[in-house]
Every structure is written in structure tokens, then in C-alpha cells.
Amino acid sequence: ITAGDEMGRTQQGNNNAYCQDSPISWIDWEDAEAWSDVTDLVKIITALRREHPALRPSRYRHHDPVGDANDSYPRRADLAWFSGHGGEMVNNDWHDESRRTLGMYTSDDNEAFLIWF
């Protein structure tokens, strides 16, 4: 998320708008109230990420096992993708053009989250 994304600022598809001194790169603050539900959600999600280390990993995750060496609690994956049909995604799921739901499971030694998109 960059400045204004939470208020529908698209830069009209221009990903190099930094060199534009025009409405393409300006933030229209008059629209802020209309986007307040989205900006409120962004505040909540940002706070959640700040408060939970599992949502801000220090390394790239590869579906590696998480848990202690003594197996004193069930081992789980640090990253997994879910299809929305009750299980982890398989190769064919990634090519399903009708897919409208994607679940991301992420965890560390202390906590786990399942996030649906």
C-alpha cells in the first residue's frame, strides 16, 4: 500500500507517476470521507501486522515445518495456501480460472493465522 491506495488512488495505471506533477500523482483529499471504511480497515490490518510477528516474517517462507525439536506440540507449516474447498491447494487449483477464494496460512513458533482473500 502506498500513499493514497487506501482511498482509491490508481494513478490511472501509471506505476512511474513520481515524475508526474499532475492529477495522476496527486492525492485527492476531498475523497477521503468516501473511502473512510477502507482507510479504517487499513488501520486495523496495519495494527494487526504490527502486533503479530507471524504476519511480518524476517525470511521468505517455503512451507517449512514450525515447532520445537522435541515435538512437544504439533508441527505445522510456516506457510500454506488453501483452496476454499477444505484443503491445501494442489497444482490444478493454481490454474483454476474460476477461483474466487484463496486462503493463506502463516505461522511461527508462537501463533498462526489463516487469512482469506
Secondary structure as GFF3:
##gff-version 3
##sequence-region A 1 117
A	DSSP	three_ten_helix	5	7	.	.	.	ID=ss1
A	DSSP	three_ten_helix	11	13	.	.	.	ID=ss2
A	DSSP	three_ten_helix	17	19	.	.	.	ID=ss3
A	DSSP	three_ten_helix	29	31	.	.	.	ID=ss4
A	DSSP	three_ten_helix	33	35	.	.	.	ID=ss5
A	DSSP	alpha_helix	36	51	.	.	.	ID=ss6
A	DSSP	three_ten_helix	53	55	.	.	.	ID=ss7
A	DSSP	beta_strand	65	66	.	.	.	ID=ss8
A	DSSP	beta_strand	76	77	.	.	.	ID=ss9
A	DSSP	beta_strand	79	82	.	.	.	ID=ss10
A	DSSP	alpha_helix	91	94	.	.	.	ID=ss11
A	DSSP	beta_strand	103	107	.	.	.	ID=ss12
A	DSSP	beta_strand	112	116	.	.	.	ID=ss13
###
